[in-house]
Amino acid sequence: MRSNKIKKLTTLAMFLSLATLLNYVESLVPLFVSFPGVKLGLANTVNLIVLYYYGRKEYFSIGILRVLLVGVMFNGLFSNSFLLSLSGFLLSSIMVIAFSFIKKISIYTLSTVSAIFHCLGQILCAMIIIEKGMILYLPIILLSSIISSVFIAIISSLVIKKLNRI
């Protein structure tokens, strides 16, 4: 019994490390998009995999720890970047967890829900801490996020299929 808990904790720690690493690596790779804040969201593949294999509590735990770790290591805990990430994560997680109760919901739907509500959370936070005009940025960031969410869902789905074979 104790061995299973240690194995689970170790695996989740590796997922957290991978998500943090993907987040960092992604920040080093410039996208050929001229809009600030537009990213693929590769770390979200890890979150979706954790949700699939472990459940809602672990999904939220790994996600919030990743946001905190990245905030501490790269942005500063009270920077605008951290606050935007945190607000996006919190709103998207609430919605993903709510949608995950629907039977047979696809990973594509969950990824898209996550992307949409992450954007909404970030824009709402930006409107509070930066300026109200940030709402004008919503269509651009929403479109790019929805496109990215499909890519993230494809990667997550492929990884899950490979892991199921192992």
N, C-alpha and C positions, 0 to 999 in steps of 0.2 A: 504494500500500500504506500509506504513512504517512498519507495523507489519510483512509483508512478508520479507522485507529486514533484519529486526532484527532476524527473525527466520532463514533465510538463513545464516547470519553471525554467529549466535550462533551454528548452525549445523556444519558449516565449521570449526569453532574454536574447536568443539569437535572432528571432524575428524583430525585436526592438532594435538591435544593433544594425540589422540589414536595412530597416526602414530609415534609421537615422543616417546611415551611410548613403542610401539612395537619395535622400533629401539633400545631403551635402553635395554629392556628385552632380546632381541635377542643377544646383546653383552655380556650378562651375561651367556648365555647358550652355553657351548662349543659343537661344532659339532665334530663328530668323523671323522674328515677329517684332514689330516696332512698338509694342505696347508693354509698359512695365507691369510686372506681376504675372504675366502669362507664363505658365509652366505646364509640363505634362502631368506632374503629380505622381511620379513613379512610386513614391513611398506608399501611395494608396493601394497599390497591388498587394503589399504586405498586409495592410489592414483588412482587405477583402478576404485574403487567404486565412488570416486569423479568425475572422468572423465565420467562415465556412467550417474550419476545423475545430475551433474551440468555443465559439459563442459570443454573445453580446457583451458580457462583462469583460472578457479578455480583449475583444475588439476595442472597447472604449479605453481600457487600461493601457494597452500598447499605444494607441493613438495619442492619448493625453500625455503619456510619458515621452513620446517622440517629440511632440510640440514643445514640451518643457525642456527636454535635452537640447534640441536645436536652438531654442531661445537662449538657454544658458551658454551654450558653446559658441554660437555665432552671432546672435542678434542683440542680446541683452534682454533681460526679462521684462523690462517696461518700455521697450522700444515700440514704435508704431508697427514695425514688421511682426513682432511677437504678438501684439494685441490683435492685429489683423488675422494672423494664423490661428490664434486661440479662438477668436469669435467665429471664424469660418469652420473650424473643427467642431466646436461645441454644437452649433446649429446643424451642421451636416450629420453629426453623430446621432443627435436626437432623432432626426428624420430617418436615417438609415436603420436605427434600432426599431423605430416604429414600423417602418415598412417591412423589416425582416420578420415580423409576426405574420405576414401574409404567406399563406402556404404556396409553395412552389414559385416563389418570386425569383426571377433570374438575376444572375450576377450583373448583367448589363443594366437592368433596371436599378439595382442598388448602387452601382457605380454612377449612373446618371443622376439619381437622387442626391447622392453625396456631392457631386460636382455642382449641381444647381444650388443646393442649400449652403454649400461652402462659399460660393460666390455671394449669395444674398447676405450671409453673415459678415463677410468681409466688407461688402459695400455699406451695410448698416453701420458697422464699426467705423469705417472711413468717414461716413457722413457725420458721425459724432466727434471723432478726434481730429479730422483734417478739415473737411468742409462739406456742406450740403450738396454742392455741385458734383460730388463723386457719383451721384446717382446716374449721371450721364455716361459713366464708364460701364454701367451694368450690361448693356447689350453686347459690347465687345468682349468682356470677360466671360459672360454667359455662353456666348457662341463658342469661344475657344475651349471653355471647360467642358461643354457637352461633347465636342469633337474629341477632346482628350479622354473623356470618360469611356468612350467606346474603345479606344486604344488600350486603356487601363483594364477594362473588362476582358478584352481579348487575351492580354498577357496573363491576367489572373486565372482565367478559365484554362488556358494552356498549362499553367503551372499546377493547378489543382488536378487536372487530368494526369499529368506526369507523376505527381505525388501519390495519386490513387493507385497507380500501377506498381509503385515501389512497395 
